Amino acid sequence: MTRTEQPAGVVSATLAGLDARLVRVATRPTREWETFAVSGCPLDDALARAKLAIDTLAPATQPSRVWFVDAGPGPLDAPGIGLACALAVAVERGALRADALARFVFWADVQPDGSLSTAVGARVVADVVRELGDLRLVVAPADVAVLADTNLEIVTAATLGDLIAYLRNRDESSATDHARLAVECMLAGGHDLLMVGSHGELANAAVEHFARLVDFELDDAQRAAKIYGLLGLDPPRRMPVRVVGRSVKPARLLGQDQPARPGEIHLAAGGVLVLDGCTRATLAASWSVARRGRLDASEGARFPTPFAIATRLQPGRLANEHANRAADLVVTLPSGLSFGPGDATRTRLALARSRQRESLAWTGYRTGYRCNAAVPASGCLMDQLWPLTDAGRVFTERVEGERGRLMLRRVARTLADLGERDVAEPLGVDVLAMAACLMPHLRWRQASLLAR
């Protein structure tokens, strides 16, 4: 397929075995009851669900019909075309401008409640999109991780309403950039991350996507193989991401001592534990066990613990408490997330983790501090590891509390590693200010500091 074959309008695809063809979806007013059709043939329940979803967001002012342009001969196989049909109706009803959909290909099923669900064939569609180039693929959150190695720009949202909001405002907000950078920082430096928002599937998709781009180190892989072997499970081939929800039992999460049996927190050894909307007690226990395991690695913990913990909570008191007590990074989940080509991200994460090992080598990396987040809160030690410029020291002194100042320095060092800065280069105001943007829970002695 050549570039000249790219259809205009709201673009989706049809499947033909292991191949796919891009097609255009459009609308036109009719005098009939609103129906969905392709070349005059009624479609299946997938489009009926899309109709129910868009009717809630943008009620009809006049009947319309949705049809395909250039769908090709033969039976239609398009399980992911429902999202494109819903967006075509949104454009026709004035809820979205047509130019906001340019250079996007949409592949997901839409449920009546507006949630986006996975559609088979995402990998096949991704291959065609990659061949055409300069296109972005929009999929359901569940499909994001499996497309991490396609080197495409992937966009996702939890619901149809969130996707429409993202498409309207994607050039006006930096929330997506902050969320993406925070997850990269977590995976590079082992920082615990709090994501505040309503949709856990969006947070899980972001973590799993980036985790697939991190090389699973040999030591971590060997430890994980031993832990999984105790439970009769196949060892993970890549950095593990374990997701636990609110209903998880303490014994399943933390394991047990007599007899020794690993829990979910240990199955995430060397990877990420995602706590999706858990209780206050679960958050406190898991964070304490993981942090103690990272700090006490040289003393031989019973089981290894996660490299980092990502927590997703609704906005409110519990989220504020967790941010102040445990989290290094705090971001608000945007309505939608976009992920750039995976090759560049994989290289950036690998180089950042390599620089981190280099800067921590003299502490005894194999038996001591394995990541920036595990370095103890000691000003003297950090002055030796990560010195500050004079202006940087003035900047950090305006943060209230020694813990906040040292936490800011840890995150800034990881961002410097991601930015390909030399490990001996002192941390300046630029990288410290960038770190502060990912740490809104810090308390400042002057409220107007960041505005200067």
PyMOL commands that set and color helices and strands:
alter all, ss='L'
color gray80, all
select helices_A, chain A and resi 3-5+45-57+82-92+98-101+122-132+141-150+160-169+175-189+200-211+218-230+250-254+264-267+280-295+297-299+317-325+342-363+372-374+379-385+390-397+402-418+429-437+449-451
alter helices_A, ss='H'
color red, helices_A
select strands_A, chain A and resi 10-16+19-29+35-38+41-42+64-69+104-107+109-110+116-117+136-139+153-157+193-196+241-244+272-276+308-313+329-332+336-339
alter strands_A, ss='S'
color yellow, strands_A
deselect
rebuild
show_as cartoon
